[in-house]
Amino acid sequence: MVRLKRVYDPAGVEDGERFLAERLWPRGISRRQACLTAWLKDLAPSPALRKWFGHDPKRWDEFRRRYRAELREPDKGPLLAKLAAKARRGDITLVFAARDEERNSAVVLKRVLESRGNR
């Protein structure tokens, strides 16, 4: 199972392995507080896409399309496969810093991973 959680919310046993799905480290959080298994910088949106989106809800649909295209790049395949395999073996949580819990890159990444779940 793939869960989503803000990095500012306390880690819990139900989280399983925790992965930061951001390119930038979240403000005000120490590595100890984050309780991460790994930081997925290489699966996060590119700096140009992240800046373009700017968490503008009007750009959400286009952001999802562009981010999915980035995730189809050849260098992302092995990383996605590894993460999807972890999700098949147990619970994982994608943690993110965005205030908008419904429109952020972790939501897109979760859906991509779930679509790979049957592979």
Rosetta blueprint (number, residue, H / E / L):
1 M L
2 V E
3 R E
4 L E
5 K E
6 R E
7 V L
8 Y L
9 D L
10 P L
11 A L
12 G L
13 V H
14 E H
15 D H
16 G L
17 E E
18 R E
19 F E
20 L E
21 A L
22 E L
23 R L
24 L L
25 W L
26 P L
27 R L
28 G L
29 I L
30 S L
31 R H
32 R H
33 Q H
34 A H
35 C L
36 L L
37 T L
38 A E
39 W E
40 L L
41 K H
42 D H
43 L H
44 A L
45 P L
46 S L
47 P H
48 A H
49 L H
50 R H
51 K H
52 W H
53 F H
54 G L
55 H L
56 D L
57 P H
58 K H
59 R H
60 W H
61 D H
62 E H
63 F H
64 R H
65 R H
66 R H
67 Y H
68 R H
69 A H
70 E H
71 L H
72 R L
73 E L
74 P H
75 D H
76 K H
77 G H
78 P H
79 L H
80 L H
81 A H
82 K H
83 L H
84 A H
85 A H
86 K H
87 A H
88 R H
89 R H
90 G L
91 D L
92 I E
93 T E
94 L E
95 V E
96 F E
97 A L
98 A L
99 R L
100 D L
101 E L
102 E L
103 R L
104 N L
105 S H
106 A H
107 V H
108 V H
109 L H
110 K H
111 R H
112 V H
113 L H
114 E H
115 S H
116 R L
117 G L
118 N L
119 R L
